[in-house]
Amino acid sequence: MSNLQSPSENRKKRILVCVGGGIAAYKLCEVVSTLFKSGVEVKVILTHSAQEFITPLTLATLSRHPAYTDNDFWQPTHSRPLHIELGEWADLIVIAPLTANTLAKLTYGMADNLLTNTVLASTCPVLLAPAMNTDMWEQLTVQRNWQQLLTDGRYHGMSTASGLLACDRIGAGRMAEPSEIVTRIQSLLHTGGKRDLVGKRILISAGGTREYLDPVRFIGNPSTGKMGLALAQAALHRGANVTLVHGVASWDVPLGVQAIPVISAEEMQQVMLEYLPNADVIVMSAAVADVKPKDYSTEKLPKRSLPQALPLEPVPDIVAQLGKLKQQHQLLIGFAAQTGDIITPAKEKLQTKKLDVIVANPIDKVDSGFGSNNNQAVFLDGQGHQLEIAHCSKLEMAHHLFDFVMGRNG
């Protein structure tokens, strides 16, 4: 995870983590530790019931700040009321696990403990990560409270996952994993909570394709799809409806993203063309193979039978097809992974493929490009605008790209 301190600010970002009373509270240790290591300033509030699952000392040690409880709330040891100080201090409030009890209080503006008073005394975005038994989560009253609270633009809800719960029930209600929570925090710190992609349908391709010679051998490339994953996460966090068409991947698809796995360029072509008509923005970040073996063997070829010269043929040029078929209201974004001069070939691709925007990124720089968690790039569009993005995480790069696109269209 990259440093979350904004380069335009002289201070670190400030996150207030509020821990609710549920078994998933233990996961907040990883969240707090990860945030601190990234350079963020973290303070923690625990509800009374949260202390039955995890101690204030643990979170105070991980955050390097006192962990506050209701006992601190009622003590006259602060120059100003504690909930006012904390509410004004925070750039972002995270409530996890969000219990049915705290959800109901927030929905109706109740304030009877330090957590709820602090939320009411703040104006920053609030990230909610609910966790509870399946029957509790699916109660009509709980779902009504959840939907009502999310109508307030301050609140950003994370989906619950399905799986084996601590009560041995298998179903919905499992809290998002720490890595998902941290990623959502990164997005909120970048966007400030804006949802400028609400109503937009974003179609993204990711990862490399594989063109098989036989059942075990293929022509491919080292793309991991991490950039496409970051684009899907960023678009989802900004309110978009996201479809992700991806090659073989080792990462989990974010909750809320429609994922369609493919293997070959031909398969990716079919899916991209199928979903193209309904997309508002198409981002072709996949590293599609350029050629494939001319002949395919349904059985593994013995080593002695491998051809000395492998006959090849071109695969479909997906991005060029998309450029020809896209409508006037659609926006097509391409990627150009290059070594050496990245600008000249990117400009050529921008024109020949009929792209609206292209991302030129160097793959010969340290900790950038294929397989890396980070990237650097230059954005170019058909109107001659050009923006250089310095080395940053791929999630930050994705947000910079959507900032560029939305600013261009604004």
C-alpha positions as CSV (number, residue, x, y, z in Angstrom):
1,M,0.0,0.0,0.0
2,S,1.3,3.4,-0.9
3,N,1.7,6.4,1.3
4,L,-1.7,8.1,1.7
5,Q,-0.4,11.5,2.6
6,S,-1.6,14.0,0.0
7,P,1.2,15.8,-1.7
8,S,-0.8,19.0,-1.6
9,E,-1.0,19.0,2.2
10,N,1.6,19.4,4.9
11,R,0.0,17.0,7.3
12,K,-0.9,13.3,7.2
13,K,-4.4,12.2,6.5
14,R,-6.5,11.5,9.6
15,I,-8.7,8.5,10.0
16,L,-10.9,7.7,12.9
17,V,-11.7,4.0,13.2
18,C,-14.7,3.1,15.2
19,V,-15.0,-0.5,16.3
20,G,-18.4,-2.0,17.0
21,G,-19.3,-5.0,19.1
22,G,-18.9,-8.1,16.9
23,I,-16.5,-11.0,16.5
24,A,-15.2,-9.4,13.3
25,A,-13.7,-6.7,15.5
26,Y,-10.4,-8.6,15.5
27,K,-10.0,-7.7,11.8
28,L,-9.6,-4.1,12.6
29,C,-6.2,-4.8,14.1
30,E,-4.9,-5.4,10.5
31,V,-6.7,-2.4,9.2
32,V,-5.3,-0.1,11.8
33,S,-1.8,-1.5,11.5
34,T,-1.8,-1.2,7.7
35,L,-3.0,2.4,7.8
36,F,-0.4,3.4,10.3
37,K,2.4,1.8,8.2
38,S,1.1,3.6,5.1
39,G,1.8,7.0,6.8
40,V,-1.8,7.8,7.9
41,E,-2.6,9.1,11.4
42,V,-5.1,6.8,13.1
43,K,-7.2,7.2,16.2
44,V,-9.6,4.6,17.5
45,I,-13.0,4.5,19.3
46,L,-14.3,1.3,20.8
47,T,-17.9,0.8,21.9
48,H,-18.6,-0.8,25.2
49,S,-19.5,-4.1,23.6
50,A,-16.4,-4.0,21.3
51,Q,-14.2,-4.3,24.3
52,E,-15.7,-7.8,24.9
53,F,-13.9,-8.8,21.7
54,I,-10.7,-6.7,21.6
55,T,-8.9,-4.5,24.1
56,P,-8.2,-0.8,23.8
57,L,-4.6,-1.5,24.6
58,T,-4.2,-3.6,21.4
59,L,-5.5,-0.9,19.2
60,A,-3.7,1.9,21.1
61,T,-0.5,0.0,20.5
62,L,-1.1,-0.4,16.8
63,S,-2.3,3.2,16.2
64,R,0.3,4.9,18.5
65,H,-2.6,6.9,20.0
66,P,-4.9,6.3,23.0
67,A,-7.9,4.2,22.0
68,Y,-11.0,6.0,23.3
69,T,-14.0,4.4,25.1
70,D,-17.2,5.6,26.7
71,N,-15.2,6.0,29.9
72,D,-13.2,8.7,28.3
73,F,-16.3,10.3,26.9
74,W,-17.7,11.0,30.4
75,Q,-14.4,12.2,31.9
76,P,-13.8,16.0,32.1
77,T,-10.2,15.6,31.2
78,H,-10.2,17.4,27.8
79,S,-10.1,21.1,27.1
80,R,-13.0,20.6,24.7
81,P,-15.6,17.9,24.5
82,L,-13.9,14.7,23.3
83,H,-16.6,14.0,20.6
84,I,-16.2,17.5,19.2
85,E,-12.4,17.2,19.0
86,L,-12.5,13.8,17.3
87,G,-15.2,14.8,14.9
88,E,-13.4,17.9,13.8
89,W,-10.0,16.0,13.7
90,A,-11.1,13.3,11.3
91,D,-10.8,13.4,7.5
92,L,-12.6,10.1,7.3
93,I,-14.6,7.9,9.8
94,V,-14.6,4.2,9.5
95,I,-17.2,2.1,11.4
96,A,-16.5,-1.6,11.4
97,P,-18.0,-3.9,12.3
98,L,-21.2,-2.0,12.0
99,T,-23.8,-3.7,14.2
100,A,-27.5,-3.6,13.8
101,N,-27.7,-1.5,17.0
102,T,-25.3,1.2,15.8
103,L,-26.9,1.2,12.3
104,A,-30.3,2.0,13.9
105,K,-28.8,4.8,16.0
106,L,-27.1,6.4,13.0
107,T,-30.3,6.1,10.9
108,Y,-32.4,8.0,13.4
109,G,-29.7,10.5,14.5
110,M,-29.5,9.0,18.0
111,A,-26.4,9.8,20.1
112,D,-25.9,7.9,23.4
113,N,-22.2,7.0,23.3
114,L,-18.9,8.3,22.1
115,L,-19.1,6.8,18.7
116,T,-22.6,8.1,17.7
117,N,-21.9,11.6,19.3
118,T,-18.7,11.8,17.3
119,V,-20.4,11.0,14.0
120,L,-23.0,13.7,14.6
121,A,-20.3,16.2,15.5
122,S,-18.4,15.5,12.2
123,T,-18.9,16.5,8.6
124,C,-16.4,14.1,6.9
125,P,-17.3,11.0,4.9
126,V,-18.2,7.9,6.9
127,L,-17.4,4.4,5.7
128,L,-19.6,1.6,7.0
129,A,-18.6,-2.1,7.0
130,P,-21.6,-4.1,8.5
131,A,-21.2,-7.6,10.0
132,M,-23.9,-9.7,11.6
133,N,-25.7,-13.0,11.6
134,T,-27.5,-13.7,8.3
135,D,-31.0,-13.6,9.8
136,M,-30.1,-10.4,11.5
137,W,-28.8,-8.8,8.3
138,E,-31.8,-9.9,6.3
139,Q,-34.4,-8.5,8.7
140,L,-36.7,-6.1,7.0
141,T,-36.0,-3.4,9.6
142,V,-32.2,-3.8,9.3
143,Q,-32.3,-3.6,5.5
144,R,-34.7,-0.6,5.7
145,N,-32.3,1.2,8.1
146,W,-29.3,0.3,5.8
147,Q,-31.0,1.7,2.7
148,Q,-32.2,4.8,4.4
149,L,-28.8,5.6,5.9
150,L,-27.1,5.3,2.5
151,T,-29.4,8.0,1.0
152,D,-27.3,10.4,3.1
153,G,-24.3,11.3,0.8
154,R,-21.9,11.2,3.8
155,Y,-22.3,7.5,4.2
156,H,-20.5,4.9,2.0
157,G,-21.5,1.3,2.5
158,M,-19.5,-1.8,1.9
159,S,-21.3,-4.9,0.8
160,T,-21.3,-7.9,3.1
161,A,-19.9,-11.2,1.8
162,S,-21.4,-14.6,2.0
163,G,-19.7,-17.5,3.7
164,L,-19.2,-19.4,6.9
165,L,-20.0,-17.0,9.8
166,A,-18.8,-17.3,13.4
167,C,-22.2,-18.6,14.4
168,D,-21.7,-21.5,12.0
169,R,-24.3,-20.1,9.7
170,I,-23.5,-20.0,6.0
171,G,-24.9,-17.0,4.3
172,A,-24.7,-13.2,3.9
173,G,-23.5,-10.9,6.7
174,R,-19.7,-11.5,6.7
175,M,-17.7,-8.3,7.0
176,A,-15.5,-7.2,4.2
177,E,-11.9,-8.3,4.5
178,P,-9.3,-5.8,5.9
179,S,-7.7,-5.4,2.5
180,E,-11.0,-4.4,1.0
181,I,-11.6,-1.9,3.7
182,V,-8.2,-0.4,3.3
183,T,-8.7,-0.1,-0.5
184,R,-12.0,1.6,0.0
185,I,-10.3,4.0,2.5
186,Q,-7.7,4.8,-0.1
187,S,-10.4,5.7,-2.6
188,L,-12.3,7.9,-0.2
189,L,-9.2,9.8,0.7
190,H,-8.6,10.5,-2.9
191,T,-12.1,11.4,-3.9
192,G,-13.3,13.0,-0.7
193,G,-16.5,10.9,-1.0
194,K,-17.6,12.2,-4.5
195,R,-19.6,9.7,-6.6
196,D,-19.1,11.2,-10.0
197,L,-19.6,7.9,-11.9
198,V,-23.1,7.2,-10.5
199,G,-25.3,6.0,-13.4
200,K,-22.3,5.3,-15.6
201,R,-21.7,1.8,-17.0
202,I,-18.0,1.1,-17.2
203,L,-16.7,-1.9,-19.2
204,I,-13.1,-2.8,-18.4
205,S,-10.7,-5.4,-19.8
206,A,-7.8,-6.7,-17.6
207,G,-4.9,-9.1,-17.6
208,G,-3.2,-11.0,-20.3
209,T,-4.6,-13.5,-22.8
210,R,-3.3,-16.9,-23.5
211,E,-3.0,-18.4,-27.0
212,Y,-2.6,-22.2,-26.6
213,L,-0.4,-24.4,-28.8
214,D,-1.7,-27.5,-27.0
215,P,-3.4,-28.1,-23.6
216,V,-0.3,-27.1,-21.6
217,R,1.7,-24.6,-23.7
218,F,0.7,-21.1,-24.7
219,I,1.9,-17.8,-25.9
220,G,1.3,-15.1,-23.3
221,N,2.7,-12.2,-21.4
222,P,3.5,-11.3,-17.7
223,S,0.4,-9.1,-17.2
224,T,-1.4,-9.8,-13.9
225,G,-4.4,-7.7,-14.4
226,K,-3.7,-5.5,-11.4
227,M,-4.2,-2.3,-13.3
228,G,-7.6,-3.5,-14.6
229,L,-8.5,-4.6,-11.0
230,A,-7.6,-1.1,-9.7
231,L,-9.7,0.5,-12.4
232,A,-12.7,-1.6,-11.5
233,Q,-12.2,-0.8,-7.8
234,A,-11.9,2.9,-8.5
235,A,-15.0,3.0,-10.7
236,L,-17.0,1.0,-8.3
237,H,-16.1,3.2,-5.4
238,R,-17.1,6.3,-7.4
239,G,-20.6,4.8,-8.0
240,A,-20.3,3.2,-11.4
241,N,-21.9,-0.1,-12.6
242,V,-18.8,-2.1,-13.5
243,T,-18.2,-5.1,-15.8
244,L,-14.7,-6.6,-15.7
245,V,-13.6,-8.9,-18.5
246,H,-10.4,-10.5,-17.3
247,G,-7.8,-13.1,-18.2
248,V,-6.4,-15.6,-15.7
249,A,-6.0,-13.8,-12.4
250,S,-4.8,-14.6,-8.9
251,W,-6.8,-11.8,-7.2
252,D,-10.4,-11.8,-5.9
253,V,-13.0,-9.9,-7.8
254,P,-14.4,-7.0,-5.7
255,L,-17.9,-7.4,-4.4
256,G,-20.3,-5.5,-6.6
257,V,-18.3,-6.0,-9.8
258,Q,-19.7,-8.2,-12.6
259,A,-16.7,-10.3,-13.6
260,I,-16.4,-12.4,-16.8
261,P,-13.3,-14.6,-17.0
262,V,-11.8,-15.3,-20.4
263,I,-8.6,-17.0,-21.6
264,S,-7.9,-16.2,-25.3
265,A,-8.1,-13.0,-27.3
266,E,-11.0,-14.4,-29.3
267,E,-13.0,-15.0,-26.1
268,M,-12.2,-11.5,-24.9
269,Q,-13.2,-10.1,-28.2
270,Q,-16.6,-11.9,-28.1
271,V,-17.4,-10.6,-24.6
272,M,-16.2,-7.0,-25.2
273,L,-18.3,-6.8,-28.3
274,E,-21.3,-8.2,-26.6
275,Y,-21.2,-5.7,-23.7
276,L,-20.1,-2.7,-25.8
277,P,-23.5,-1.4,-26.8
278,N,-24.6,-0.8,-23.1
279,A,-21.3,0.8,-21.9
280,D,-20.8,4.5,-21.4
281,V,-17.0,4.2,-20.8
282,I,-14.8,1.3,-22.2
283,V,-11.3,0.9,-20.7
284,M,-9.1,-1.5,-22.6
285,S,-6.3,-2.2,-20.1
286,A,-5.9,-5.8,-21.0
287,A,-2.5,-7.0,-22.5
288,V,-4.0,-8.9,-25.4
289,A,-1.6,-11.2,-27.3
290,D,-0.6,-10.1,-30.8
291,V,-0.3,-13.5,-32.4
292,K,-1.4,-17.1,-31.7
293,P,-0.1,-20.5,-33.0
294,K,-1.7,-21.3,-36.4
295,D,-2.4,-24.9,-35.4
296,Y,-3.7,-26.2,-32.1
297,S,-3.3,-29.8,-30.9
298,T,-6.0,-31.2,-28.6
299,E,-3.3,-33.5,-27.0
300,K,0.0,-32.5,-25.5
301,L,2.7,-32.5,-28.1
302,P,5.8,-34.6,-27.2
303,K,8.9,-32.4,-27.0
304,R,10.3,-34.1,-30.0
305,S,7.2,-33.2,-32.0
306,L,7.4,-29.4,-31.3
307,P,8.0,-27.5,-34.5
308,Q,11.4,-25.8,-35.0
309,A,9.6,-22.9,-36.4
310,L,6.2,-22.2,-35.0
311,P,3.7,-20.9,-37.6
312,L,1.8,-17.9,-36.2
313,E,-1.2,-15.9,-37.2
314,P,-2.6,-12.6,-35.8
315,V,-5.3,-12.4,-33.2
316,P,-8.3,-10.0,-33.4
317,D,-7.4,-6.4,-32.8
318,I,-10.0,-5.8,-30.1
319,V,-9.4,-2.2,-29.4
320,A,-9.4,-1.3,-33.1
321,Q,-12.8,-3.0,-33.5
322,L,-14.1,-1.2,-30.4
323,G,-12.9,2.1,-31.9
324,K,-14.8,1.5,-35.2
325,L,-18.0,0.4,-33.4
326,K,-18.3,2.8,-30.5
327,Q,-21.1,5.4,-30.6
328,Q,-20.6,9.2,-30.2
329,H,-21.7,9.2,-26.6
330,Q,-19.3,6.4,-25.7
331,L,-15.7,7.0,-24.4
332,L,-13.0,4.6,-25.3
333,I,-9.7,4.5,-23.3
334,G,-6.7,2.4,-24.3
335,F,-3.3,1.6,-22.8
336,A,0.1,1.6,-24.4
337,A,2.7,-0.3,-22.5
338,Q,6.1,0.8,-23.9
339,T,9.8,0.8,-23.4
340,G,12.0,3.9,-24.2
341,D,9.9,6.6,-25.9
342,I,6.4,6.1,-24.7
343,I,4.8,9.2,-26.1
344,T,5.3,8.8,-29.9
345,P,3.8,5.3,-30.2
346,A,1.0,6.3,-27.8
347,K,0.0,9.2,-30.0
348,E,0.0,7.0,-33.1
349,K,-2.2,4.4,-31.3
350,L,-4.5,7.1,-30.1
351,Q,-5.2,8.1,-33.7
352,T,-5.2,4.8,-35.6
353,K,-7.4,3.0,-33.0
354,K,-9.8,5.9,-32.8
355,L,-9.4,6.2,-29.0
356,D,-10.6,9.1,-27.0
357,V,-7.9,8.8,-24.3
358,I,-4.7,6.7,-24.1
359,V,-2.6,5.8,-21.1
360,A,1.1,5.5,-22.0
361,N,3.0,3.7,-19.3
362,P,6.6,2.6,-19.2
363,I,7.3,-1.0,-18.5
364,D,11.1,-0.6,-18.3
365,K,11.0,1.5,-15.1
366,V,11.6,0.1,-11.6
367,D,8.4,-0.9,-9.8
368,S,6.1,0.0,-12.6
369,G,4.1,-1.9,-15.2
370,F,3.5,-5.6,-15.4
371,G,3.1,-7.4,-12.0
372,S,3.8,-4.3,-9.9
373,N,1.5,-2.8,-7.4
374,N,2.5,0.6,-8.7
375,N,2.6,2.5,-12.0
376,Q,3.5,5.8,-13.7
377,A,2.0,7.1,-16.9
378,V,1.2,9.9,-19.3
379,F,-2.5,10.5,-20.2
380,L,-3.2,11.9,-23.7
381,D,-6.4,12.7,-25.5
382,G,-7.5,13.6,-29.0
383,Q,-7.7,17.3,-28.2
384,G,-4.0,17.5,-27.4
385,H,-4.3,17.4,-23.6
386,Q,-1.4,15.6,-21.9
387,L,-1.0,14.9,-18.2
388,E,2.0,13.1,-16.6
389,I,1.3,11.0,-13.5
390,A,4.2,10.3,-11.2
391,H,4.9,7.0,-9.6
392,C,2.0,5.9,-7.5
393,S,-0.2,2.9,-6.6
394,K,-2.3,1.5,-9.4
395,L,-5.4,2.4,-7.5
396,E,-4.2,6.0,-7.3
397,M,-3.4,5.8,-11.0
398,A,-7.0,4.6,-11.7
399,H,-8.5,7.5,-9.8
400,H,-6.2,10.0,-11.6
401,L,-7.4,8.5,-14.9
402,F,-11.1,9.0,-14.0
403,D,-10.3,12.5,-12.7
404,F,-8.8,13.2,-16.1
405,V,-11.7,11.8,-18.0
406,M,-14.4,13.5,-15.9
407,G,-12.5,16.8,-16.0
408,R,-12.2,16.4,-19.8
409,N,-16.0,15.8,-20.1
410,G,-16.9,18.4,-17.5
